[in-house]
């Protein structure tokens, strides 16, 4: 019964940890996408007003360039700065003679961790569920050590069974004494099993 309870609790805690991770990562992804879309929307509005260089609100998340069919070029202000292309993915679209390229930042562990630090609710949920799961693992390992410690009782039991076997084998030689000795060994085993 104890094993079933531990297994159930560990399953629930693992599910809670997984759920909090998925929840916090989904919120991180939503916020990231919101910033990218905000940049694209700002860029679109500014190109309608014929601004060739557009300041976007979240320059770390996307870089945008547009070349129209009549030869006009529009770029986001961060395109003039050097950037590490390995941190970005890109999408290219062409319609008629116009083409646009949007570079958007890849999902990264460092950004996710910065998001967690900026949102203490998600960090707290993830940390608490991880703490509970690790505490349960430590408890289970302690229980396992106690089970290993019980092998000495099993060794004593095996010694008594060996003595009983020896007594049975000597029963032909000295029947009365062997029977008395067998009773003592059985009584001893019964006392320990209680």
PyMOL commands that place a pseudoatom at each C-alpha (Angstrom):
pseudoatom trace, name=CA, resn=UNK, resi=1, chain=A, elem=C, hetatm=0, pos=[0.000, 0.000, 0.000]
pseudoatom trace, name=CA, resn=UNK, resi=2, chain=A, elem=C, hetatm=0, pos=[2.851, 2.364, 0.873]
pseudoatom trace, name=CA, resn=UNK, resi=3, chain=A, elem=C, hetatm=0, pos=[4.461, 1.779, -2.514]
pseudoatom trace, name=CA, resn=UNK, resi=4, chain=A, elem=C, hetatm=0, pos=[1.180, 2.564, -4.267]
pseudoatom trace, name=CA, resn=UNK, resi=5, chain=A, elem=C, hetatm=0, pos=[0.821, 5.832, -2.353]
pseudoatom trace, name=CA, resn=UNK, resi=6, chain=A, elem=C, hetatm=0, pos=[4.432, 6.832, -3.146]
pseudoatom trace, name=CA, resn=UNK, resi=7, chain=A, elem=C, hetatm=0, pos=[3.969, 5.908, -6.804]
pseudoatom trace, name=CA, resn=UNK, resi=8, chain=A, elem=C, hetatm=0, pos=[0.721, 7.902, -7.014]
pseudoatom trace, name=CA, resn=UNK, resi=9, chain=A, elem=C, hetatm=0, pos=[2.200, 10.956, -5.288]
pseudoatom trace, name=CA, resn=UNK, resi=10, chain=A, elem=C, hetatm=0, pos=[5.311, 10.874, -7.470]
pseudoatom trace, name=CA, resn=UNK, resi=11, chain=A, elem=C, hetatm=0, pos=[3.141, 10.589, -10.596]
pseudoatom trace, name=CA, resn=UNK, resi=12, chain=A, elem=C, hetatm=0, pos=[1.045, 13.562, -9.500]
pseudoatom trace, name=CA, resn=UNK, resi=13, chain=A, elem=C, hetatm=0, pos=[4.132, 15.642, -8.685]
pseudoatom trace, name=CA, resn=UNK, resi=14, chain=A, elem=C, hetatm=0, pos=[5.723, 14.769, -12.019]
pseudoatom trace, name=CA, resn=UNK, resi=15, chain=A, elem=C, hetatm=0, pos=[2.496, 15.778, -13.756]
pseudoatom trace, name=CA, resn=UNK, resi=16, chain=A, elem=C, hetatm=0, pos=[2.384, 19.064, -11.793]
pseudoatom trace, name=CA, resn=UNK, resi=17, chain=A, elem=C, hetatm=0, pos=[6.031, 19.804, -12.653]
pseudoatom trace, name=CA, resn=UNK, resi=18, chain=A, elem=C, hetatm=0, pos=[5.420, 19.043, -16.317]
pseudoatom trace, name=CA, resn=UNK, resi=19, chain=A, elem=C, hetatm=0, pos=[2.258, 21.149, -16.340]
pseudoatom trace, name=CA, resn=UNK, resi=20, chain=A, elem=C, hetatm=0, pos=[3.956, 24.161, -14.752]
pseudoatom trace, name=CA, resn=UNK, resi=21, chain=A, elem=C, hetatm=0, pos=[6.816, 23.872, -17.251]
pseudoatom trace, name=CA, resn=UNK, resi=22, chain=A, elem=C, hetatm=0, pos=[4.393, 23.696, -20.191]
pseudoatom trace, name=CA, resn=UNK, resi=23, chain=A, elem=C, hetatm=0, pos=[2.333, 26.574, -18.796]
pseudoatom trace, name=CA, resn=UNK, resi=24, chain=A, elem=C, hetatm=0, pos=[5.339, 28.845, -18.248]
pseudoatom trace, name=CA, resn=UNK, resi=25, chain=A, elem=C, hetatm=0, pos=[6.869, 27.957, -21.633]
pseudoatom trace, name=CA, resn=UNK, resi=26, chain=A, elem=C, hetatm=0, pos=[3.549, 28.623, -23.389]
pseudoatom trace, name=CA, resn=UNK, resi=27, chain=A, elem=C, hetatm=0, pos=[3.371, 32.042, -21.724]
pseudoatom trace, name=CA, resn=UNK, resi=28, chain=A, elem=C, hetatm=0, pos=[6.999, 32.741, -22.761]
pseudoatom trace, name=CA, resn=UNK, resi=29, chain=A, elem=C, hetatm=0, pos=[6.182, 31.766, -26.372]
pseudoatom trace, name=CA, resn=UNK, resi=30, chain=A, elem=C, hetatm=0, pos=[3.049, 33.916, -26.391]
pseudoatom trace, name=CA, resn=UNK, resi=31, chain=A, elem=C, hetatm=0, pos=[4.946, 36.937, -25.097]
pseudoatom trace, name=CA, resn=UNK, resi=32, chain=A, elem=C, hetatm=0, pos=[7.729, 36.387, -27.639]
pseudoatom trace, name=CA, resn=UNK, resi=33, chain=A, elem=C, hetatm=0, pos=[5.241, 36.132, -30.519]
pseudoatom trace, name=CA, resn=UNK, resi=34, chain=A, elem=C, hetatm=0, pos=[3.410, 39.225, -29.250]
pseudoatom trace, name=CA, resn=UNK, resi=35, chain=A, elem=C, hetatm=0, pos=[6.649, 41.234, -29.404]
pseudoatom trace, name=CA, resn=UNK, resi=36, chain=A, elem=C, hetatm=0, pos=[7.430, 40.006, -32.931]
pseudoatom trace, name=CA, resn=UNK, resi=37, chain=A, elem=C, hetatm=0, pos=[3.916, 40.850, -34.176]
pseudoatom trace, name=CA, resn=UNK, resi=38, chain=A, elem=C, hetatm=0, pos=[4.095, 44.250, -32.481]
pseudoatom trace, name=CA, resn=UNK, resi=39, chain=A, elem=C, hetatm=0, pos=[7.324, 44.949, -34.402]
pseudoatom trace, name=CA, resn=UNK, resi=40, chain=A, elem=C, hetatm=0, pos=[5.749, 43.920, -37.722]
pseudoatom trace, name=CA, resn=UNK, resi=41, chain=A, elem=C, hetatm=0, pos=[2.636, 46.020, -37.075]
pseudoatom trace, name=CA, resn=UNK, resi=42, chain=A, elem=C, hetatm=0, pos=[4.748, 49.065, -36.173]
pseudoatom trace, name=CA, resn=UNK, resi=43, chain=A, elem=C, hetatm=0, pos=[6.833, 48.547, -39.303]
pseudoatom trace, name=CA, resn=UNK, resi=44, chain=A, elem=C, hetatm=0, pos=[3.726, 48.319, -41.518]
pseudoatom trace, name=CA, resn=UNK, resi=45, chain=A, elem=C, hetatm=0, pos=[2.219, 51.509, -40.110]
pseudoatom trace, name=CA, resn=UNK, resi=46, chain=A, elem=C, hetatm=0, pos=[5.477, 53.426, -40.552]
pseudoatom trace, name=CA, resn=UNK, resi=47, chain=A, elem=C, hetatm=0, pos=[5.969, 52.270, -44.155]
pseudoatom trace, name=CA, resn=UNK, resi=48, chain=A, elem=C, hetatm=0, pos=[2.525, 53.684, -44.979]
pseudoatom trace, name=CA, resn=UNK, resi=49, chain=A, elem=C, hetatm=0, pos=[3.844, 57.051, -43.810]
pseudoatom trace, name=CA, resn=UNK, resi=50, chain=A, elem=C, hetatm=0, pos=[6.928, 56.694, -46.102]
pseudoatom trace, name=CA, resn=UNK, resi=51, chain=A, elem=C, hetatm=0, pos=[9.503, 56.393, -43.317]
pseudoatom trace, name=CA, resn=UNK, resi=52, chain=A, elem=C, hetatm=0, pos=[12.474, 54.534, -44.815]
pseudoatom trace, name=CA, resn=UNK, resi=53, chain=A, elem=C, hetatm=0, pos=[14.067, 53.657, -41.489]
pseudoatom trace, name=CA, resn=UNK, resi=54, chain=A, elem=C, hetatm=0, pos=[11.589, 52.459, -38.875]
pseudoatom trace, name=CA, resn=UNK, resi=55, chain=A, elem=C, hetatm=0, pos=[12.228, 52.293, -35.137]
pseudoatom trace, name=CA, resn=UNK, resi=56, chain=A, elem=C, hetatm=0, pos=[10.543, 49.153, -33.851]
pseudoatom trace, name=CA, resn=UNK, resi=57, chain=A, elem=C, hetatm=0, pos=[9.551, 48.757, -30.177]
pseudoatom trace, name=CA, resn=UNK, resi=58, chain=A, elem=C, hetatm=0, pos=[11.302, 45.408, -29.536]
pseudoatom trace, name=CA, resn=UNK, resi=59, chain=A, elem=C, hetatm=0, pos=[14.499, 45.507, -31.627]
pseudoatom trace, name=CA, resn=UNK, resi=60, chain=A, elem=C, hetatm=0, pos=[15.953, 42.315, -30.087]
pseudoatom trace, name=CA, resn=UNK, resi=61, chain=A, elem=C, hetatm=0, pos=[13.109, 40.154, -31.395]
pseudoatom trace, name=CA, resn=UNK, resi=62, chain=A, elem=C, hetatm=0, pos=[12.935, 40.930, -35.110]
pseudoatom trace, name=CA, resn=UNK, resi=63, chain=A, elem=C, hetatm=0, pos=[14.582, 42.688, -38.030]
pseudoatom trace, name=CA, resn=UNK, resi=64, chain=A, elem=C, hetatm=0, pos=[12.526, 43.657, -41.072]
pseudoatom trace, name=CA, resn=UNK, resi=65, chain=A, elem=C, hetatm=0, pos=[13.274, 44.792, -44.594]
pseudoatom trace, name=CA, resn=UNK, resi=66, chain=A, elem=C, hetatm=0, pos=[10.846, 45.623, -47.424]
pseudoatom trace, name=CA, resn=UNK, resi=67, chain=A, elem=C, hetatm=0, pos=[11.560, 46.425, -51.060]
pseudoatom trace, name=CA, resn=UNK, resi=68, chain=A, elem=C, hetatm=0, pos=[8.574, 47.585, -53.088]
pseudoatom trace, name=CA, resn=UNK, resi=69, chain=A, elem=C, hetatm=0, pos=[8.040, 47.057, -56.828]
pseudoatom trace, name=CA, resn=UNK, resi=70, chain=A, elem=C, hetatm=0, pos=[8.603, 50.769, -57.514]
pseudoatom trace, name=CA, resn=UNK, resi=71, chain=A, elem=C, hetatm=0, pos=[12.111, 50.587, -55.951]
pseudoatom trace, name=CA, resn=UNK, resi=72, chain=A, elem=C, hetatm=0, pos=[11.491, 52.007, -52.473]
pseudoatom trace, name=CA, resn=UNK, resi=73, chain=A, elem=C, hetatm=0, pos=[13.327, 50.352, -49.562]
pseudoatom trace, name=CA, resn=UNK, resi=74, chain=A, elem=C, hetatm=0, pos=[12.186, 50.258, -45.963]
pseudoatom trace, name=CA, resn=UNK, resi=75, chain=A, elem=C, hetatm=0, pos=[14.211, 48.746, -43.134]
pseudoatom trace, name=CA, resn=UNK, resi=76, chain=A, elem=C, hetatm=0, pos=[13.900, 48.505, -39.384]
pseudoatom trace, name=CA, resn=UNK, resi=77, chain=A, elem=C, hetatm=0, pos=[16.477, 50.632, -37.595]
pseudoatom trace, name=CA, resn=UNK, resi=78, chain=A, elem=C, hetatm=0, pos=[18.228, 47.601, -36.108]
pseudoatom trace, name=CA, resn=UNK, resi=79, chain=A, elem=C, hetatm=0, pos=[19.105, 46.285, -39.616]
pseudoatom trace, name=CA, resn=UNK, resi=80, chain=A, elem=C, hetatm=0, pos=[21.950, 48.832, -39.700]
pseudoatom trace, name=CA, resn=UNK, resi=81, chain=A, elem=C, hetatm=0, pos=[23.517, 47.180, -36.650]
pseudoatom trace, name=CA, resn=UNK, resi=82, chain=A, elem=C, hetatm=0, pos=[25.536, 43.963, -36.826]
pseudoatom trace, name=CA, resn=UNK, resi=83, chain=A, elem=C, hetatm=0, pos=[23.558, 40.934, -35.643]
pseudoatom trace, name=CA, resn=UNK, resi=84, chain=A, elem=C, hetatm=0, pos=[24.293, 37.259, -35.128]
pseudoatom trace, name=CA, resn=UNK, resi=85, chain=A, elem=C, hetatm=0, pos=[22.292, 35.455, -37.811]
pseudoatom trace, name=CA, resn=UNK, resi=86, chain=A, elem=C, hetatm=0, pos=[22.579, 32.143, -35.906]
pseudoatom trace, name=CA, resn=UNK, resi=87, chain=A, elem=C, hetatm=0, pos=[20.164, 33.550, -33.290]
pseudoatom trace, name=CA, resn=UNK, resi=88, chain=A, elem=C, hetatm=0, pos=[17.482, 34.314, -35.881]
pseudoatom trace, name=CA, resn=UNK, resi=89, chain=A, elem=C, hetatm=0, pos=[15.244, 32.490, -38.321]
pseudoatom trace, name=CA, resn=UNK, resi=90, chain=A, elem=C, hetatm=0, pos=[13.996, 34.253, -41.417]
pseudoatom trace, name=CA, resn=UNK, resi=91, chain=A, elem=C, hetatm=0, pos=[10.921, 34.331, -43.604]
pseudoatom trace, name=CA, resn=UNK, resi=92, chain=A, elem=C, hetatm=0, pos=[10.923, 35.750, -47.105]
pseudoatom trace, name=CA, resn=UNK, resi=93, chain=A, elem=C, hetatm=0, pos=[7.770, 36.713, -49.009]
pseudoatom trace, name=CA, resn=UNK, resi=94, chain=A, elem=C, hetatm=0, pos=[7.340, 38.130, -52.496]
pseudoatom trace, name=CA, resn=UNK, resi=95, chain=A, elem=C, hetatm=0, pos=[4.162, 39.497, -54.005]
pseudoatom trace, name=CA, resn=UNK, resi=96, chain=A, elem=C, hetatm=0, pos=[4.346, 40.930, -57.508]
pseudoatom trace, name=CA, resn=UNK, resi=97, chain=A, elem=C, hetatm=0, pos=[7.566, 42.908, -57.619]
pseudoatom trace, name=CA, resn=UNK, resi=98, chain=A, elem=C, hetatm=0, pos=[7.660, 43.605, -53.870]
pseudoatom trace, name=CA, resn=UNK, resi=99, chain=A, elem=C, hetatm=0, pos=[9.566, 41.458, -51.405]
pseudoatom trace, name=CA, resn=UNK, resi=100, chain=A, elem=C, hetatm=0, pos=[9.955, 41.421, -47.643]
pseudoatom trace, name=CA, resn=UNK, resi=101, chain=A, elem=C, hetatm=0, pos=[12.284, 39.591, -45.286]
pseudoatom trace, name=CA, resn=UNK, resi=102, chain=A, elem=C, hetatm=0, pos=[11.556, 39.201, -41.583]
pseudoatom trace, name=CA, resn=UNK, resi=103, chain=A, elem=C, hetatm=0, pos=[14.242, 37.876, -39.256]
pseudoatom trace, name=CA, resn=UNK, resi=104, chain=A, elem=C, hetatm=0, pos=[12.776, 36.716, -35.961]
pseudoatom trace, name=CA, resn=UNK, resi=105, chain=A, elem=C, hetatm=0, pos=[14.594, 35.507, -32.873]
pseudoatom trace, name=CA, resn=UNK, resi=106, chain=A, elem=C, hetatm=0, pos=[14.760, 31.778, -32.161]
pseudoatom trace, name=CA, resn=UNK, resi=107, chain=A, elem=C, hetatm=0, pos=[13.512, 30.330, -28.897]
pseudoatom trace, name=CA, resn=UNK, resi=108, chain=A, elem=C, hetatm=0, pos=[16.467, 30.098, -26.515]
pseudoatom trace, name=CA, resn=UNK, resi=109, chain=A, elem=C, hetatm=0, pos=[17.049, 28.809, -23.005]
pseudoatom trace, name=CA, resn=UNK, resi=110, chain=A, elem=C, hetatm=0, pos=[18.614, 32.083, -21.867]
pseudoatom trace, name=CA, resn=UNK, resi=111, chain=A, elem=C, hetatm=0, pos=[15.553, 34.070, -23.020]
pseudoatom trace, name=CA, resn=UNK, resi=112, chain=A, elem=C, hetatm=0, pos=[13.267, 31.577, -21.290]
pseudoatom trace, name=CA, resn=UNK, resi=113, chain=A, elem=C, hetatm=0, pos=[15.229, 31.913, -18.039]
pseudoatom trace, name=CA, resn=UNK, resi=114, chain=A, elem=C, hetatm=0, pos=[15.124, 35.714, -18.301]
pseudoatom trace, name=CA, resn=UNK, resi=115, chain=A, elem=C, hetatm=0, pos=[11.367, 35.454, -18.802]
pseudoatom trace, name=CA, resn=UNK, resi=116, chain=A, elem=C, hetatm=0, pos=[11.079, 33.321, -15.646]
pseudoatom trace, name=CA, resn=UNK, resi=117, chain=A, elem=C, hetatm=0, pos=[13.086, 35.842, -13.654]
pseudoatom trace, name=CA, resn=UNK, resi=118, chain=A, elem=C, hetatm=0, pos=[10.883, 38.670, -14.916]
pseudoatom trace, name=CA, resn=UNK, resi=119, chain=A, elem=C, hetatm=0, pos=[7.691, 36.737, -14.028]
pseudoatom trace, name=CA, resn=UNK, resi=120, chain=A, elem=C, hetatm=0, pos=[8.117, 35.499, -10.430]
pseudoatom trace, name=CA, resn=UNK, resi=121, chain=A, elem=C, hetatm=0, pos=[4.743, 33.712, -10.457]
pseudoatom trace, name=CA, resn=UNK, resi=122, chain=A, elem=C, hetatm=0, pos=[5.897, 31.254, -13.117]
pseudoatom trace, name=CA, resn=UNK, resi=123, chain=A, elem=C, hetatm=0, pos=[9.335, 30.923, -11.546]
pseudoatom trace, name=CA, resn=UNK, resi=124, chain=A, elem=C, hetatm=0, pos=[7.733, 30.211, -8.164]
pseudoatom trace, name=CA, resn=UNK, resi=125, chain=A, elem=C, hetatm=0, pos=[5.348, 27.590, -9.552]
pseudoatom trace, name=CA, resn=UNK, resi=126, chain=A, elem=C, hetatm=0, pos=[8.129, 25.857, -11.479]
pseudoatom trace, name=CA, resn=UNK, resi=127, chain=A, elem=C, hetatm=0, pos=[10.548, 26.042, -8.551]
pseudoatom trace, name=CA, resn=UNK, resi=128, chain=A, elem=C, hetatm=0, pos=[8.015, 24.765, -6.008]
pseudoatom trace, name=CA, resn=UNK, resi=129, chain=A, elem=C, hetatm=0, pos=[6.958, 21.815, -8.138]
pseudoatom trace, name=CA, resn=UNK, resi=130, chain=A, elem=C, hetatm=0, pos=[10.603, 20.937, -8.875]
pseudoatom trace, name=CA, resn=UNK, resi=131, chain=A, elem=C, hetatm=0, pos=[11.428, 21.193, -5.165]
pseudoatom trace, name=CA, resn=UNK, resi=132, chain=A, elem=C, hetatm=0, pos=[8.554, 18.886, -4.205]
pseudoatom trace, name=CA, resn=UNK, resi=133, chain=A, elem=C, hetatm=0, pos=[9.499, 16.351, -6.872]
pseudoatom trace, name=CA, resn=UNK, resi=134, chain=A, elem=C, hetatm=0, pos=[13.176, 16.336, -5.806]
pseudoatom trace, name=CA, resn=UNK, resi=135, chain=A, elem=C, hetatm=0, pos=[12.147, 16.040, -2.131]
pseudoatom trace, name=CA, resn=UNK, resi=136, chain=A, elem=C, hetatm=0, pos=[10.031, 13.004, -3.023]
pseudoatom trace, name=CA, resn=UNK, resi=137, chain=A, elem=C, hetatm=0, pos=[12.966, 11.440, -4.893]
pseudoatom trace, name=CA, resn=UNK, resi=138, chain=A, elem=C, hetatm=0, pos=[15.178, 11.958, -1.835]
pseudoatom trace, name=CA, resn=UNK, resi=139, chain=A, elem=C, hetatm=0, pos=[12.498, 10.380, 0.375]
pseudoatom trace, name=CA, resn=UNK, resi=140, chain=A, elem=C, hetatm=0, pos=[12.225, 7.389, -1.962]
pseudoatom trace, name=CA, resn=UNK, resi=141, chain=A, elem=C, hetatm=0, pos=[15.999, 6.925, -1.955]
pseudoatom trace, name=CA, resn=UNK, resi=142, chain=A, elem=C, hetatm=0, pos=[15.922, 6.995, 1.880]
pseudoatom trace, name=CA, resn=UNK, resi=143, chain=A, elem=C, hetatm=0, pos=[13.215, 4.318, 1.874]
pseudoatom trace, name=CA, resn=UNK, resi=144, chain=A, elem=C, hetatm=0, pos=[15.329, 2.238, -0.498]
pseudoatom trace, name=CA, resn=UNK, resi=145, chain=A, elem=C, hetatm=0, pos=[18.290, 2.440, 1.889]
pseudoatom trace, name=CA, resn=UNK, resi=146, chain=A, elem=C, hetatm=0, pos=[16.073, 1.216, 4.747]
pseudoatom trace, name=CA, resn=UNK, resi=147, chain=A, elem=C, hetatm=0, pos=[14.985, -1.756, 2.665]
pseudoatom trace, name=CA, resn=UNK, resi=148, chain=A, elem=C, hetatm=0, pos=[18.643, -2.573, 1.978]
pseudoatom trace, name=CA, resn=UNK, resi=149, chain=A, elem=C, hetatm=0, pos=[19.291, -2.405, 5.748]
pseudoatom trace, name=CA, resn=UNK, resi=150, chain=A, elem=C, hetatm=0, pos=[16.627, -5.087, 6.342]
pseudoatom trace, name=CA, resn=UNK, resi=151, chain=A, elem=C, hetatm=0, pos=[18.708, -7.712, 4.539]
pseudoatom trace, name=CA, resn=UNK, resi=152, chain=A, elem=C, hetatm=0, pos=[20.528, -8.490, 7.823]
pseudoatom trace, name=CA, resn=UNK, resi=153, chain=A, elem=C, hetatm=0, pos=[17.258, -9.858, 9.240]
pseudoatom trace, name=CA, resn=UNK, resi=154, chain=A, elem=C, hetatm=0, pos=[16.901, -11.946, 6.106]
pseudoatom trace, name=CA, resn=UNK, resi=155, chain=A, elem=C, hetatm=0, pos=[20.443, -13.281, 6.588]
pseudoatom trace, name=CA, resn=UNK, resi=156, chain=A, elem=C, hetatm=0, pos=[19.595, -14.284, 10.181]
pseudoatom trace, name=CA, resn=UNK, resi=157, chain=A, elem=C, hetatm=0, pos=[16.523, -16.055, 8.917]
pseudoatom trace, name=CA, resn=UNK, resi=158, chain=A, elem=C, hetatm=0, pos=[18.600, -17.917, 6.328]
pseudoatom trace, name=CA, resn=UNK, resi=159, chain=A, elem=C, hetatm=0, pos=[21.087, -18.977, 9.038]
pseudoatom trace, name=CA, resn=UNK, resi=160, chain=A, elem=C, hetatm=0, pos=[18.231, -20.434, 11.092]
pseudoatom trace, name=CA, resn=UNK, resi=161, chain=A, elem=C, hetatm=0, pos=[16.829, -22.277, 8.094]
pseudoatom trace, name=CA, resn=UNK, resi=162, chain=A, elem=C, hetatm=0, pos=[20.299, -23.747, 7.461]
pseudoatom trace, name=CA, resn=UNK, resi=163, chain=A, elem=C, hetatm=0, pos=[20.431, -24.861, 11.107]
pseudoatom trace, name=CA, resn=UNK, resi=164, chain=A, elem=C, hetatm=0, pos=[17.021, -26.472, 10.680]
pseudoatom trace, name=CA, resn=UNK, resi=165, chain=A, elem=C, hetatm=0, pos=[18.231, -28.325, 7.586]
pseudoatom trace, name=CA, resn=UNK, resi=166, chain=A, elem=C, hetatm=0, pos=[21.318, -29.549, 9.474]
pseudoatom trace, name=CA, resn=UNK, resi=167, chain=A, elem=C, hetatm=0, pos=[19.121, -30.721, 12.341]
pseudoatom trace, name=CA, resn=UNK, resi=168, chain=A, elem=C, hetatm=0, pos=[16.878, -32.618, 9.942]
pseudoatom trace, name=CA, resn=UNK, resi=169, chain=A, elem=C, hetatm=0, pos=[19.872, -34.318, 8.356]
pseudoatom trace, name=CA, resn=UNK, resi=170, chain=A, elem=C, hetatm=0, pos=[21.181, -35.517, 11.750]
pseudoatom trace, name=CA, resn=UNK, resi=171, chain=A, elem=C, hetatm=0, pos=[17.784, -36.896, 12.765]
pseudoatom trace, name=CA, resn=UNK, resi=172, chain=A, elem=C, hetatm=0, pos=[18.749, -40.436, 11.732]
pseudoatom trace, name=CA, resn=UNK, resi=173, chain=A, elem=C, hetatm=0, pos=[21.820, -40.365, 13.944]
pseudoatom trace, name=CA, resn=UNK, resi=174, chain=A, elem=C, hetatm=0, pos=[20.346, -38.891, 17.124]
pseudoatom trace, name=CA, resn=UNK, resi=175, chain=A, elem=C, hetatm=0, pos=[16.560, -38.766, 16.706]
pseudoatom trace, name=CA, resn=UNK, resi=176, chain=A, elem=C, hetatm=0, pos=[15.439, -37.390, 20.128]
pseudoatom trace, name=CA, resn=UNK, resi=177, chain=A, elem=C, hetatm=0, pos=[18.075, -34.649, 20.408]
pseudoatom trace, name=CA, resn=UNK, resi=178, chain=A, elem=C, hetatm=0, pos=[17.513, -33.587, 16.784]
pseudoatom trace, name=CA, resn=UNK, resi=179, chain=A, elem=C, hetatm=0, pos=[13.772, -33.226, 17.335]
pseudoatom trace, name=CA, resn=UNK, resi=180, chain=A, elem=C, hetatm=0, pos=[14.374, -31.051, 20.428]
pseudoatom trace, name=CA, resn=UNK, resi=181, chain=A, elem=C, hetatm=0, pos=[16.900, -28.922, 18.542]
pseudoatom trace, name=CA, resn=UNK, resi=182, chain=A, elem=C, hetatm=0, pos=[14.479, -28.553, 15.601]
pseudoatom trace, name=CA, resn=UNK, resi=183, chain=A, elem=C, hetatm=0, pos=[11.763, -27.308, 17.981]
pseudoatom trace, name=CA, resn=UNK, resi=184, chain=A, elem=C, hetatm=0, pos=[14.163, -24.674, 19.386]
pseudoatom trace, name=CA, resn=UNK, resi=185, chain=A, elem=C, hetatm=0, pos=[15.081, -23.407, 15.895]
pseudoatom trace, name=CA, resn=UNK, resi=186, chain=A, elem=C, hetatm=0, pos=[11.415, -23.248, 14.794]
pseudoatom trace, name=CA, resn=UNK, resi=187, chain=A, elem=C, hetatm=0, pos=[10.447, -21.405, 18.005]
pseudoatom trace, name=CA, resn=UNK, resi=188, chain=A, elem=C, hetatm=0, pos=[13.276, -18.936, 17.409]
pseudoatom trace, name=CA, resn=UNK, resi=189, chain=A, elem=C, hetatm=0, pos=[12.132, -18.310, 13.830]
pseudoatom trace, name=CA, resn=UNK, resi=190, chain=A, elem=C, hetatm=0, pos=[8.531, -17.796, 14.948]
pseudoatom trace, name=CA, resn=UNK, resi=191, chain=A, elem=C, hetatm=0, pos=[9.601, -15.276, 17.637]
pseudoatom trace, name=CA, resn=UNK, resi=192, chain=A, elem=C, hetatm=0, pos=[11.525, -13.202, 15.086]
pseudoatom trace, name=CA, resn=UNK, resi=193, chain=A, elem=C, hetatm=0, pos=[8.728, -13.224, 12.536]
pseudoatom trace, name=CA, resn=UNK, resi=194, chain=A, elem=C, hetatm=0, pos=[6.326, -11.552, 15.031]
for i in range(1, 194): cmd.bond("trace and resi %d" % i, "trace and resi %d" % (i + 1))
show_as sticks, trace
zoom trace
